[in-house]
Amino acid sequence: MLEHGGDLMRASREYGIPEERWLDLSTGINPTGYPVPPVPPGIWQRLPGDPEPLLCAAREYYQAVDLLQIAGTQAAIQALPRLRRHSRVTLAALTYNEYVHAWKRQGHAVQAVPPREFDARIAETDVLVVCNPNNPSGERIEPDRLREWHVRLAARDGWLIVDEAYIDLMPDASLAPFASRPGLIVLRSLGKFFGLAGARVGFVAADRALLHALRDELGPWSVAGPAQFAAIAALQDRDWQAQTRAALIASGRRLHALLACAGIPAQGTALFQWWRHEHAAELHRALAQQAILTRRIQDGDRGGVRIGLPRDEADWRRLEQALVLWKEVQCA
């Protein structure tokens, strides 16, 4: 199993601090997620039914023609490599680590390069995997450039896979509306913006032939009934989406400014900030010693730390005080 954020049990053991004392900023998930209404009891007692109501809500929200519901994007990440013969796969040297693992596990040839080299590598690539915005760096690639790469790849029966886990805050940049075209595969999730990671609900937007193959690979009942109920409510709640989008953008700016005041010039998205620096590991440890968990990620010889949003004002003050102490130690 690869390491991911949110492992409070491990942090508790390592630092000797009880789990209930931790402030978890390690996941990049909206800390004030969608308030799911009570689930009707009968939904717990029967198998998931016709997914059309869920797909209808998702098609409207994502503006996509053809979708498949899945148990979080992790299901697609693991299944898609099984749908191709041996391929040359290109992805970012620093990105969500499950992609490298999944494609290598199925025997594909994987090359990890800086995103600035993607354009030059298209000619020797069968599958290009792009997280947009990227996790954990927050780097973005313009939709026109992605569509250009898709055309070049599709001409050789190649794939462009775009993971849009963090794009809900900039929906106009999504490629989901174009994903009915062969060779373009877009992954979406309710885990980050909606804060419903525990529901394990995701979607694949792609052409129908590929979706049929993926559905056969994954089997029936891919999304539990209670999770479907929660997802439909969240996808249809336009008022909550608009209010949350504005609030998260403001919080992202606040976190960026708070880190800058502590001498940490970070970059990222509204849901997290990323600092790549030789002292990143020291910052991770210093915050952990005060029961604030961040996500430490190795990036070449330097490494970096990803910091998510606090939930409320008490958590913001707690992070601010910890960063003040960090700055004092660095300046001593």
C-alpha positions in Angstrom: 0.0 0.0 0.0 1.3 3.4 -0.9 1.4 6.3 1.6 -1.4 8.9 1.5 -2.6 11.8 3.7 -4.9 11.4 6.6 -3.1 8.7 8.5 -3.6 10.0 12.0 -3.1 6.6 13.6 0.4 6.5 12.2 1.2 10.1 13.2 -0.2 9.4 16.7 2.2 6.4 17.1 5.2 8.3 15.7 4.9 11.4 17.8 3.1 10.0 20.9 0.2 12.3 20.6 -3.4 11.0 20.9 -5.4 11.0 17.7 -8.1 13.3 19.1 -5.6 16.1 19.6 -4.5 16.3 16.0 -5.3 19.0 13.5 -5.3 17.1 10.1 -4.2 19.3 7.2 -2.7 16.5 5.2 -5.4 15.5 2.8 -6.4 18.5 0.6 -10.1 17.7 1.2 -12.6 20.4 1.9 -12.8 20.5 5.7 -16.4 21.7 5.7 -17.8 19.2 3.3 -21.4 18.9 2.0 -24.0 18.4 4.7 -25.6 15.2 3.6 -29.3 14.9 4.6 -30.4 11.9 6.6 -30.3 8.7 4.5 -33.8 7.0 4.2 -33.5 3.7 6.2 -34.7 1.5 3.3 -31.6 2.5 1.2 -29.4 0.6 3.6 -31.5 -2.6 3.2 -31.4 -3.1 -0.6 -28.8 -3.4 -3.3 -28.1 -0.2 -5.3 -30.8 0.2 -8.0 -30.8 1.9 -11.3 -27.9 4.4 -11.4 -29.7 6.7 -13.9 -30.7 9.3 -11.3 -27.1 9.6 -10.1 -25.8 9.7 -13.7 -28.4 12.3 -14.6 -27.3 14.6 -11.8 -23.7 14.0 -12.7 -24.2 14.7 -16.4 -25.8 18.0 -15.5 -23.1 19.0 -13.0 -20.1 17.9 -15.1 -21.7 18.9 -18.5 -20.6 15.5 -19.8 -22.5 13.4 -22.4 -21.4 9.9 -21.2 -20.4 8.9 -17.7 -19.8 5.8 -15.6 -20.2 5.9 -11.9 -17.3 4.3 -9.9 -16.2 3.8 -6.3 -13.9 6.8 -6.3 -11.4 7.5 -9.0 -9.1 5.0 -7.4 -11.2 2.2 -9.0 -10.6 3.7 -12.5 -6.9 4.3 -11.8 -6.4 0.6 -11.1 -8.7 -0.7 -13.9 -7.7 1.4 -16.9 -4.2 -0.1 -17.2 -6.0 -3.5 -17.6 -7.9 -2.3 -20.7 -4.8 -1.7 -22.9 -2.0 -3.9 -24.3 1.5 -3.0 -23.4 1.8 0.8 -23.7 4.3 3.6 -23.2 2.9 5.8 -20.4 4.0 9.3 -19.6 3.1 11.2 -16.5 4.5 13.9 -14.2 7.6 13.1 -12.1 5.7 14.6 -9.2 2.0 13.7 -9.2 -0.5 11.4 -7.5 1.5 8.3 -6.8 -1.1 5.7 -7.5 -0.8 6.2 -11.3 2.8 5.0 -11.5 2.0 2.0 -9.3 -1.1 1.0 -11.3 0.5 1.2 -14.8 3.7 -0.5 -13.8 1.8 -3.3 -12.0 0.2 -4.2 -15.3 3.6 -4.3 -17.1 3.4 -1.0 -19.0 6.5 1.1 -19.7 6.2 4.2 -17.5 8.3 7.4 -17.9 7.9 10.1 -15.3 9.1 13.6 -16.5 8.5 17.2 -15.6 5.2 18.5 -17.2 7.1 21.0 -19.3 8.4 17.9 -21.3 5.0 16.5 -22.1 4.7 18.2 -25.5 8.1 16.8 -26.6 7.2 13.3 -25.4 3.8 12.9 -27.2 5.4 11.2 -30.2 6.8 8.4 -28.0 3.8 8.1 -25.8 0.7 5.9 -26.0 -1.0 7.1 -22.8 -0.5 10.5 -21.2 -1.7 10.9 -17.6 -2.3 14.5 -16.4 -3.6 15.6 -13.1 -5.0 19.1 -13.7 -4.5 20.9 -11.3 -1.6 18.7 -10.3 -1.5 17.1 -6.9 0.6 18.1 -4.9 2.2 20.9 -6.9 -1.0 22.7 -8.0 0.4 23.2 -11.5 -2.2 23.8 -14.2 -2.2 23.1 -17.9 -4.5 25.1 -20.2 -7.4 23.2 -21.7 -6.4 24.2 -25.3 -3.0 22.5 -24.8 -4.7 19.4 -23.3 -7.1 19.2 -26.3 -4.1 19.5 -28.7 -2.4 16.6 -27.0 -5.6 14.6 -27.1 -5.8 15.0 -30.9 -2.2 13.9 -31.4 -2.6 10.9 -29.2 -6.0 9.8 -30.5 -4.7 9.8 -34.1 -2.6 6.8 -33.0 -5.2 5.2 -30.8 -3.6 6.7 -27.8 -5.2 8.0 -24.6 -5.1 11.2 -22.7 -6.2 10.6 -19.1 -7.0 13.8 -17.2 -7.6 13.6 -13.5 -9.7 16.6 -12.5 -10.0 15.9 -8.7 -9.3 19.5 -7.9 -10.9 21.3 -10.8 -14.3 22.0 -9.3 -13.2 25.4 -8.2 -12.5 26.3 -11.9 -15.2 24.3 -13.7 -14.8 26.1 -17.0 -11.3 24.5 -17.3 -12.8 21.0 -17.3 -12.5 18.7 -20.3 -15.4 16.6 -19.2 -17.8 18.2 -21.8 -15.4 16.9 -24.6 -14.8 13.4 -23.2 -17.2 11.6 -25.6 -14.4 11.8 -28.2 -12.4 8.6 -28.4 -9.1 8.7 -26.6 -10.0 11.3 -24.0 -10.7 10.0 -20.5 -11.7 12.4 -17.7 -11.8 11.4 -14.0 -14.0 13.3 -11.5 -14.6 12.8 -7.8 -16.7 14.0 -5.0 -13.9 13.6 -2.5 -12.1 17.0 -2.6 -14.5 19.9 -3.3 -17.6 18.3 -1.9 -15.6 16.8 1.0 -17.2 13.4 0.6 -14.1 11.3 0.4 -15.6 8.6 2.6 -18.6 8.1 0.2 -16.2 6.8 -2.4 -18.1 8.3 -5.4 -16.4 9.1 -8.7 -17.1 9.3 -12.4 -15.4 8.5 -15.6 -16.3 10.6 -18.7 -15.2 8.9 -21.9 -16.6 7.5 -25.2 -19.2 4.8 -24.8 -17.1 1.9 -26.0 -14.5 2.5 -23.4 -17.1 3.0 -20.7 -18.7 -0.3 -21.5 -15.4 -2.0 -21.3 -14.7 -0.4 -18.0 -18.1 -1.2 -16.6 -17.5 -4.9 -17.5 -14.1 -4.8 -15.8 -15.5 -3.3 -12.6 -18.7 -5.3 -12.3 -22.1 -4.4 -10.8 -23.0 -2.2 -7.8 -19.9 -0.1 -8.0 -21.4 2.7 -5.9 -23.4 1.9 -2.7 -26.9 3.1 -2.3 -26.3 5.5 0.6 -23.3 7.0 -1.3 -25.5 7.5 -4.4 -28.1 9.3 -2.2 -25.5 11.6 -0.8 -23.9 12.3 -4.3 -27.2 13.2 -5.9 -28.0 15.7 -3.2 -24.6 17.3 -3.5 -24.5 17.4 -7.2 -27.9 19.1 -7.4 -27.3 21.7 -4.7 -26.3 24.7 -6.8 -26.5 27.2 -3.9 -24.2 25.2 -1.7 -21.7 24.8 -4.6 -21.6 28.5 -5.4 -21.2 29.5 -1.7 -18.6 26.9 -1.1 -16.6 27.8 -4.2 -16.3 31.4 -3.1 -15.5 30.4 0.5 -12.8 28.0 -0.5 -11.1 30.4 -2.9 -11.0 33.0 -0.1 -9.6 30.4 2.3 -7.0 29.3 -0.2 -5.8 32.9 -0.5 -5.7 33.2 3.3 -3.6 30.1 3.7 -1.2 31.3 1.0 -0.8 34.7 2.7 -0.4 33.1 6.1 2.4 30.9 4.9 4.1 33.8 3.1 4.1 35.7 6.4 6.0 32.8 7.9 8.6 33.0 5.1 7.1 30.1 3.2 6.5 31.0 -0.5 4.1 28.3 -1.4 1.9 27.5 -4.4 -1.1 25.3 -5.0 -4.9 25.4 -5.3 -7.7 26.8 -3.1 -7.7 23.5 -1.2 -4.0 23.1 -0.4 -0.6 24.8 -0.7 2.7 23.1 -1.7 6.2 24.1 -0.5 9.1 22.5 -2.2 12.3 23.3 -0.2 15.2 21.8 1.6 13.6 22.7 4.9 10.2 21.2 4.1 10.8 18.1 6.1 11.8 20.3 9.1 8.5 22.2 8.8 6.5 19.0 8.6 8.2 17.7 11.8 7.9 21.0 13.6 4.1 21.2 13.0 3.7 17.5 13.8 5.3 18.1 17.2 2.4 20.5 17.8 -0.1 17.9 16.6 -0.6 19.5 13.2 -0.4 16.9 10.5 0.7 17.9 7.0 1.6 15.7 4.0 5.4 15.3 3.4 6.2 14.2 -0.1 9.6 13.4 -1.5 10.4 15.4 -4.7 13.8 14.6 -6.0 16.6 15.6 -3.6 14.6 18.3 -1.8 11.1 17.1 -0.9 8.1 19.2 -0.1 5.2 19.5 2.2 1.5 19.9 1.3 -0.7 21.9 3.7 -4.5 21.8 3.6 -7.2 24.2 4.9 -8.1 24.5 8.6 -11.7 24.0 9.4 -12.6 26.9 11.6 -11.2 30.0 13.3 -9.8 28.0 16.2 -7.9 25.8 13.8 -6.7 28.9 11.8 -5.3 30.4 15.0 -3.7 27.2 16.0 -1.9 27.0 12.6 -0.9 30.6 12.7 0.6 30.2 16.2 2.6 27.2 15.1 3.9 29.0 12.0 4.9 32.0 14.2 7.0 29.6 16.3 8.5 28.0 13.2 9.5 31.4 11.9 11.1 32.4 15.2 13.1 29.2 15.3 14.3 29.8 11.7 15.3 33.3 12.4 17.2 32.5 15.6 
